[in-house]
């Protein structure tokens, strides 16, 4: 559309102006309005650009596209997140890993939740068990195993939202067992006293949607866990667990937790 041949009186509403009739664009940040003074989401100075919704927090308050109309940057004010790239992944995405590698007698007991080690791919020596219930125990009182426990949990330093959880596992014998996984987050005692490191108020955040029956070492198995409680607050401790219904095989496990800060 062009203004050619049109009067100012008939087009002034379509004009864009800085909300300062005296100085125009200078060092002061001023809102950009239309010709009749309706405020936009943009404010400008000679060095600064602000974007702030006037009425609604939408999921596309600011976007950058390539020439093929693929979104490369999206600011989602409705959910307070920023997404990047053609895949529109959260800008502050992180991945946390838990492992066990073919450790002797692991798990050593049937139908018992065994904790995976955080990070690294070494043999899981001195892990702990967390009960035989439908989910791992919701509390842990340390007696003589503090040196084991600190290698098992991730202390979350900021609020996060869990986006997905993925696990690969394999058995080390020709006959396997029925296997399931769980991720829990706990309140953790941070006092440097007799209760330091004790866990309480456990919540299951991710769970196997179904058990997997391992046929043995002829193949590896993959599962995407169901996220059952996505938000984990700063100061909580996250742990990962595996259980199987027998001891025909020892396991190698690689588990990934995908999250973003909130």
Secondary structure, 3 states (H helix, E strand, C coil): CCCCCCCHHHHHHHCEEECCCCCCCCCCCEEEEECCCCEEEEEECCCCEEECCCCCCCCCCEEEECCCCCEEEEEECCCCEEEECCCCEECCEEEEEEEECCCCCCCCCCCCCEECEECCCCCCCCCCECCCCCCCCCCECCCCCHHHHCCCCEECCCCEEEEEEEEEEEECCCCCCEEEEEEEEEEECCCCCCCCCCEEEEEEEEECCCCEECCCCCCCEEEECEECCCEECCCEEEEEEEEECCCCCCEEEEEEEEEEEC
